[in-house]
């Protein structure tokens, strides 16, 4: 098979791995080395949500010996198979770098024979890149669960970030859909990476030339919507992973039906993108806003509201916490206010040392007053009032009402004679009216449901 054919197959097979993150490493170029690694991020590879990162994202091989029911590369699925050699992959990466296509590599793989054999081949490809080509750019490598700890240690000395995909949110789901994978085999390398990374940071603080082990830390990925776990279960697991294994990110991937199986959602099922979005918002609250998982969801309400973001939902359910006086509240209290983020909270704390803050100052600082005005006071004055139902209506997320939205084509911008354009214009106008009416109906229904729950 030609190298171009391999690249086409293995790049396509890698698109289900989420890589929407900056590198997390800031390493300048060095004399005699190729590439650099900037913390600002990477571009040119497209993530499922449309963002672009300059990363060659491929599988080493898609010839898998496992039969995970949700995976397009599973053993029993009839599809073209390909495998790089270590030198092919290293040469391809360097060739793309020299053409200024990429700044780094995102490398994963199906299980080619055994986890150990797969890891050995990936390590050899990275060794050629680092030692023979002197490539100094960013490398994110997936660790294969079940591989020998010595191999995990070797790949951690070559890659900037490691990740071990937890795949499914519970052990029962793993047993049902991925019987070849074991929970212990996934968590063991996570623990090893956490310990080795911490040791490496301590050594680097004393000896600047000490070898760095996965300096950008580790991450993981969970598939959302393929199994029946609630948002509360997923968020509890996410919080535990952050605390126990010091993960940098937990990525959520909305399940995209790619194979037909009675244990999985039907092929016609739409990916739960809004649910994925809510989980990312909640993940942000865990990492930067000092919320806990149990604050955001309960046994009575185990799933996120599709019409309100998690922070607004929490604020509406805890009226006793509000209003917050912006001129005296602690930064932790300000972070609980919808419309106030970590940067604007810090700016408020700094600015109020010089003057008392009002709505005009908050707007200049960057506070989203459309949300915050219902939950704050400025010098004892409440900027806006309303019943809980009215406030909920003002906070509804427009992303939940994208009814009738379609992708425009270049034809929509081509000039046409007036007599030809008129029917199309009328059709678009009628479509727009119908979409707005449908969105209004959905919005009213959502507001009724919210009011009933409150």
Buried (B, 14 or more C-beta within 10 A) or exposed (E): EEBEEBBEBBBBBBBBBBBBBBBBBEBEEEEEBBBBBBEEBBEBBBBBEEEEBBBBBBBBBBBBBBBBBBBBBBBEBEEEBBBBBBEBBBBBBBEBBEEEBBBBBBBBBBBBEBBBBBBBBBBBBBBBBBEEBEBBBBBBBBBBBBBBEEBBBBBBBBBBBBBBBBBBBBEEBBEEBBEBBBBEBBBBBBEBBBEBBEEBBEBBEEEEEBEBBBBBBBBBBBBBBBBEBBBBBBBBBBBEBBEEBBBBBBBBBBBBBBBEBEEBBEEEEEBBBBBBBBBBBBBBBBBEBEBEBEBBBEEEBBEBBBBBBBBBBBBBBEEEEBBBBBBEBEEEBBBBBBBBBBEBBBBBBEBBEEEEBBBEBBEEBEBBBEBBBBBBBBEEEEBBEEEBBBBBBBBBBEEBBEBBEEEEEEEEEEEEEEEEEEEEEEEEEEEEEEBEEEBEEBBEEBBEBBBEEE
